[in-house]
């Protein structure tokens, strides 16, 4: 290879590398930002998370709510083998909240709740994480008897979803539950028939 051919190959390689860098910068800059459903309030001195405020969703006026509320499917892990309550059995066309309740062998409970996400609602928070493009809020609370419960919240479309477990669970254990929610194949509520009676 002659000297001019080597210079040409080196120039082409440098130009290709520059194009790759520019393309990467362009793709990163044009990528849509993840929607942040919660505004986080932190302690000024420590920076520790205190609260999460919903900044997406419906207005406080129930007349503006889009009902019926979707009824998402959840496939629990084997640990939560016993379902005590099925949301589809208690839903109606005006339901703005659904809840399933599961129990494990030691008798601990798992609540899967779905409700209208209302802007301005405050939720307890300890950690913020991202699960894919979804912002999740994790919190633990201890009652007066020293029993810990664990909660994780997130928003999908205009629904605020949460798992509350009546025991101490890590963030990763709670994210495992979030990963088992199916937004594609929704459950069909068993609506009660409403009948109108004529006035005499």
C-alpha positions in Angstrom: 0.0 0.0 0.0 1.4 3.4 -1.0 1.7 6.3 1.4 -1.2 8.2 -0.2 -3.4 5.1 0.0 -2.6 4.7 3.8 -3.5 8.4 4.3 -6.8 7.9 2.4 -7.7 4.9 4.6 -6.8 6.8 7.8 -8.9 9.7 6.6 -11.9 7.5 5.9 -11.6 5.8 9.3 -11.4 9.2 11.1 -14.4 10.5 9.1 -16.4 7.3 10.0 -15.5 7.6 13.7 -16.6 11.3 13.6 -19.9 10.4 11.9 -20.5 7.7 14.5 -19.9 10.1 17.4 -22.1 12.8 15.9 -24.9 10.2 15.2 -24.7 9.0 18.8 -24.9 12.5 20.2 -27.9 13.3 17.9 -29.8 10.1 18.9 -29.2 10.8 22.6 -30.3 14.4 22.3 -33.4 13.6 20.3 -34.5 10.7 22.5 -37.7 11.6 24.3 -37.3 12.3 28.0 -38.8 9.8 30.4 -42.1 11.2 31.8 -41.7 11.9 35.5 -45.1 11.2 37.1 -44.0 12.2 40.6 -42.3 15.4 41.9 -40.0 14.4 44.7 -39.7 16.5 47.9 -36.4 16.1 49.7 -35.1 17.1 53.1 -33.0 20.3 52.6 -30.1 19.3 54.9 -29.8 15.5 54.2 -31.3 15.3 50.7 -33.4 12.4 51.9 -36.7 11.8 50.0 -39.7 12.7 52.1 -42.8 12.8 49.8 -43.8 12.2 46.2 -46.4 14.4 44.6 -48.4 13.2 41.6 -47.9 15.7 38.7 -49.8 13.7 36.1 -53.3 12.3 35.9 -56.8 13.6 36.3 -58.0 16.8 38.0 -59.6 16.6 41.5 -63.1 17.0 40.1 -64.6 13.4 39.7 -66.7 14.7 36.7 -63.5 14.8 34.6 -62.4 11.3 35.4 -62.3 8.8 32.5 -64.4 5.8 33.7 -64.6 2.9 33.7 -61.1 2.4 35.1 -59.0 -0.2 33.3 -58.6 -3.4 35.2 -55.0 -4.6 34.7 -54.0 -8.3 35.1 -51.4 -9.4 37.7 -49.7 -12.8 37.8 -48.5 -13.3 41.3 -45.4 -15.3 42.2 -45.9 -18.7 43.9 -45.4 -17.0 47.3 -48.7 -15.3 47.0 -50.7 -18.5 46.3 -54.0 -17.6 47.9 -56.2 -14.8 46.4 -58.6 -13.5 49.0 -60.3 -10.8 46.9 -60.6 -10.4 43.1 -61.1 -6.8 41.9 -63.2 -7.9 38.9 -65.8 -9.3 41.3 -66.4 -5.9 43.0 -66.0 -3.5 40.0 -68.8 -1.5 38.4 -68.9 1.1 35.7 -68.3 3.9 38.2 -65.4 2.3 40.1 -62.5 4.6 40.5 -60.5 2.1 42.5 -59.9 -1.7 42.2 -58.1 -3.9 44.7 -56.9 -7.5 44.7 -55.7 -9.1 48.0 -53.4 -12.1 48.2 -52.0 -14.1 51.2 -48.8 -16.1 51.5 -48.1 -19.1 53.8 -47.0 -17.1 56.9 -50.2 -15.1 56.6 -48.8 -11.8 55.2 -51.0 -9.9 52.8 -50.3 -8.3 49.4 -52.6 -5.6 48.1 -52.6 -4.7 44.4 -54.5 -1.5 44.0 -55.4 0.4 40.8 -57.1 3.8 41.0 -57.5 7.1 39.2 -54.3 9.1 39.3 -55.2 12.5 40.7 -52.8 15.4 40.2 -51.5 16.9 43.5 -51.9 13.8 45.5 -49.1 13.3 48.1 -47.6 9.8 48.8 -45.1 8.6 51.3 -41.7 8.0 49.7 -38.2 6.8 50.7 -36.6 5.9 47.3 -37.2 6.8 43.7 -36.2 4.4 40.9 -36.8 3.9 37.2 -38.2 0.6 35.9 -37.6 1.0 32.2 -39.3 4.3 31.4 -41.5 4.1 34.4 -40.8 6.2 37.6 -41.5 4.1 40.7 -41.7 5.3 44.3 -40.8 2.9 47.2 -41.6 3.4 50.8 -41.7 1.5 54.1 -43.7 2.3 57.2 -43.6 0.8 60.7 -46.6 0.8 62.9 -46.7 1.2 66.7 -46.1 -2.5 67.2 -42.9 -2.5 65.2 -44.5 -4.2 62.1 -43.1 -3.0 58.8 -45.2 -2.7 55.6 -43.7 -2.0 52.2 -45.3 0.0 49.3 -44.4 0.7 45.7 -46.3 3.2 43.5 -46.2 3.9 39.8 -48.4 5.5 37.1 -49.6 3.8 33.9 -51.7 6.0 31.6 -54.0 7.7 34.0 -54.0 5.0 36.7 -52.0 5.1 39.9 -51.0 1.5 40.7 -49.5 0.2 43.9 -48.5 -2.9 45.8 -48.6 -2.9 49.6 -47.1 -5.8 51.4 -47.6 -6.3 55.1 -44.0 -7.3 55.6 -40.4 -6.0 54.9 -39.6 -6.3 51.2 -36.6 -4.8 49.3 -37.0 -2.5 46.3 -36.0 -5.3 44.0 -38.6 -7.7 45.5 -41.3 -5.0 44.9 -40.0 -4.4 41.3 -40.4 -8.1 40.6 -44.1 -7.7 41.4 -44.4 -4.6 39.2 -42.9 -6.6 36.3 -45.7 -9.1 36.6 -48.5 -6.6 35.8 -49.9 -7.1 32.3 -51.3 -3.9 30.7 -52.3 -5.6 27.4 -54.8 -8.3 28.5 -57.1 -6.5 30.9 -59.6 -8.4 33.0 -63.3 -8.1 32.4 -65.2 -6.9 35.5 -68.2 -8.8 36.5 -70.5 -5.8 36.5 -73.7 -5.9 38.5 -76.8 -5.1 36.4 -78.4 -1.7 37.2 -82.1 -1.6 36.9 -84.2 1.6 36.9 -87.6 1.4 38.6 -90.4 3.7 37.3 -91.5 6.4 39.8 -95.2 6.2 40.7 
